[in-house]
């Protein structure tokens, strides 16, 4: 077997109930959730698990309205809450895998998932990662007025083909290079809608407007990155145990001193996901483990290179399957 990579999904993969089986069955996962819940300014456990306010022998969860009476009920699909909930879930699962002696040689995460990747690589404390993305979500949410920006998936065109079209369209750029045949554009809403029609005429098989609250990974998010920089400066960064691959340039990061600048840029720069996966494969990775809800990243991998092994761990039962495959 070659190298093993842990990869982490971005926003859009979240779902209610995510991680609950790990919380109930894994002390290592429960510790991450409980510590994050104590640190955050909303009820993370209720948001992720949709629990009621009754107590049981193992856990006492209090409703967010009781803890924070002036706070509106959090929505798991609101980026301000999605980001910490998803990173906490991914890191809870990761810590359970560590407890089962399943460890990666390298990590990567798509957009928001990069924070989980850095924590899994040892560069940041888990709870600091969760706290950072709570602030990141707030800054991103406030960067552009609601409904002023949009994102759209373009199917059936290469990155170069999409670039050649949108370079002449004001207020639109490429947000994500996900996999062959799937590119995401971002920018002002009307400009993105117009670009979608132009791209259809240029050969796109299909265009899908994404259910997002803003033009993420565009120049309009530069102010969010600048605000985030202050929080990045406050974090205690640690020497990496293993490298991770950054979205900004698809290259391995071995020196944690680069991370602050990369994360500031990452908010507004394109996500080089396909390039990241290809570079990891070229570097000897032949087994990818997607950690977190959904199977989006394993789907991308099938289109990038069908010769690599790809597994998903989103449920507690998935761990046993993975152990049979990796710990023979």
N, C-alpha and C positions, 0 to 999 in steps of 0.2 A: 504494500500500500504506500502511496505517496503521501503528500501533506493533506491535513484536514483543515478546512476553513469553516468557521462559524460566521454566518451572514444574518443580518437583521433587517426586517422590513421597515418601511416608512409609513407615514400616515395614510390611512385608507384600509389598512389591514385590521384595525381595531374592531372588536365586537364585544357585546355584553357577555359576561360570564368568563371572559378570557382569564386563564390562570387560576381559576377557583380550585380546580382539582389539585394543582400543585400546592396551593395554600393549605389545603386540607390534608395533604399526604406527605409533604416534604418540609421538614424543619428548616432546611437551608433556604427554600423559597419563601416560607412564611416569614423568616427573619427579614428578608429584603422588603417585603410588602409592609410589615409592621413598622420598620424603621422609616420607610418612605412616608407612610401615613402619618407618623408623628411629626415629620419635618414639613409636610405640605400644609397649605392653608385651605384644604377642602378634604372631604372624606373619600380617600382613594379606594378603600375597600368596598364601600357602597357603590361607587362609580363603576368599578370593574366587575363586581360580582352581583350587583342588583339585589343585595341582601336586604332583609327587613331589619328593624331595630331591636328584635328580640335577641337575648343572649343565649349562648349554649355553654357547655362545660369548657370548651376549648377557646372560645373567642367571644368578645363582647364588642359589638359594633354599634356605634352611635350615629344617628342620622346626621347628615351634613347640616340640616336646618337647626338641629340642636347644638351642634358644635359651632356653627357660624350663622347665627340667626339673620344677619344682614346680607348674606350671600344667596344669590339665586341658585336654584338647584343645578348642579353641574350637568353638562351634556357630554357624553363620551365622544360625540362627533364634533365638538367644538375644539378647535386646535389648542386653545388655552389649557384644556383638560386632557385632550387626546394624547398630547406629547408626553407628559409625565406618566400617564396611565400605561401607555404602550412601552415606554422604556423600562418602567418598573416591572412590568410583566416579563419582558424579554430577559431582564437581568435576574429575576426570580427563577426563571427556567434555567438560565445559564448556571446559576449557583447550584441548582439541583444536579445538573450534568457534571459539574466539578466534583460534587460529593460522590457521584457514581464513577469517578475517575475517567470521565470523557472530557478531553481538553483539546483545544485547537492548536495549530501551528501558526495561524494567521487569522485575522478577522476583517470584516468589512460590513458596512451598513448603509442602506439607501436613505439618503437625506437624514431625517430624524434618527434612523437606525445607526448612524455613525457614532452617536453618543454611547449607545450600548456596546458598539464594537470597541470603542476606546476603553471603556470600563472593563470589558472582558479581557482586553489585552493588558490590563494592569495600570493604565495611565491615569486613571481617575477613580475615586471612590464611588461606589454604586449610588449612594444617596446624593452625593454632589452632582452626579450625572442627571438624576431625576430632578433635582432642584434647578439645575441649569436649563433643562428643557421646559420646565414650567415658565421660567422667565422668557425663554426663546419664543414660546407659544404666545405669550402676552404681547411681546414686541412685534411679532409677525402679524398678529391679529389687528394691531392698531396702526400698522404701517400704511395701509391703504384703506379708504372707506369701503364699507360693505358693498358688494356688487359692482365695484369699480374695476375690479380685475378678474381674470379668469385663466383657466388652463384647459388644454384640449389635447387628447391623445390622437396622433395621426398614425393610421395603420396602413401598411403596404408600401411605405417609402423608406429609403435609407436616410441616415443622418445628413449626408451630403446633399441629397435631393431636397430635403426640407430646408436646410440652411440656405441653399441657393434661391429658394422662393422667399423666405421670410427676411432675408438680409435687405430686401428692398421695401419692406413693410414697416412703417413707423410703429413703435410701441409694442413690437412682438419679437420674441427671441426663443431659442430652444432651451427648455428647462431640464429635460431628461433624455438621455440616450439609454433606453431600457434594454433593448434587445433588437436583433434584426427585425425590421418591419414594425417596430413600435417606438415612436418618438413623441415626446410631449412638448407642446409649445406653451408659452406663458406671456402675459402682458395685459394691457387694458382690454376690458371686456369686448367692446365693439370691434376693436382691432383684431382680437383673437377670432371672433366670429367671422369677420371678413376674410382673415387668413385661411380659415378652414374651408371656405368656399373656393378660394383660389387654389388651395392645395388639392381639392377634389378634382379640379380641372387639370391640375398638373400630374395626376396619376394616383392620388391617395384612394385606397379601396374603401376606407371608412374614416370618419372623424367622430370623436366622442367628447363632448364637453364634460369636464370632470366636476364633481360636486365638491368644490373647494371654496374657501372664503376669500381667496386673494390670489394675486399673481406671484406665487412662490417661485423662488429661484430666478428672479428677474432683477433688473436694476432698481425697481421700485422697493425692493427689500433691503437696499444698502443701509438706510437709516436704522433698520432693525438690527443689522449686524454691528453697527457702530454702538448702539445701546448695549448689545450683548457683550461687547468687548470689555466693558467695565466689570461685568460679572465674571468673565473669563479670567480677568486679572486677579480676582479675589480667591480663586480656587487653588487648592494645593494639588499641583500636578506631580505625578510620580513616574519614575523610570519605567518604561514599557518592558513587560516580560516577553512579549512577542510583538512582531510588527502588526500594524493595521494598514488598510488601504484607504486613502482619502478620496472622496467624491470629486474634489477640486481638479486633480490632475491624474487620477487613477494610478498613482504610484504608492509604493510602500512607504510608510512612515516608521522610522526606527528611533528618531530623536523627538522626545516629547516636547522639546522647546519650540518645535514647529507648529504644534497643535493649535495654540490660541489663534494665530494668524489664519490658519486654514479654516477653523470653525467660524471665524468672523466672515471670511469670504464665502463660505459654503452656503450661507443663507441666500445670497443673491447670485451665485454662480451656477452654471449648468452641472447637473449630476452625471458624471461619466461612468454610469453603471456597467454598460456592456464592456467598455474599455477596461474597467477594473477587473471584471471577471476574466477577460481574456489574458490580462497581465498575470493574474493569479494562476491561471492554468499554465501559462508559459513558464511560471516560476515553480511548477511541480505540484500544484494542488490538483488532486484527482477526486476528492471527496468534499462535498459541500453540505453543511447542516444548517438549514434555515430554522431559526429559533423565533417563535412567536406565532400569533394567530395567522391563519391563511397560508396559501401556497403560491403566492405571487412570484417570489424570487426563484423557486424551483421551476415554475413555468417559464420564466425568462431564460433560465439555464438550459432548458431543453431546446430552446431556439438558438442559443449561443453555441453550445457544444454538447451533443447527445452522448459523447463518450465518457463524460464524467458522471460520477455517482452523486445523486442529490437526494437528501432526506429532509423531512420537515418534522419538527418537534413542536406541536401546539397543544398536545394533550399528554397527560401522565402516562397513558398507555403507549404513546409513541416512543417513550424512553426505552421500554423493554425491547421494542423492535430495533432501535438504534444500537442497544447494547449487543444484541445478537449479531448485528452486522459488523460492528467495530471492535468488539472485545472477544472475538473468537479465539 
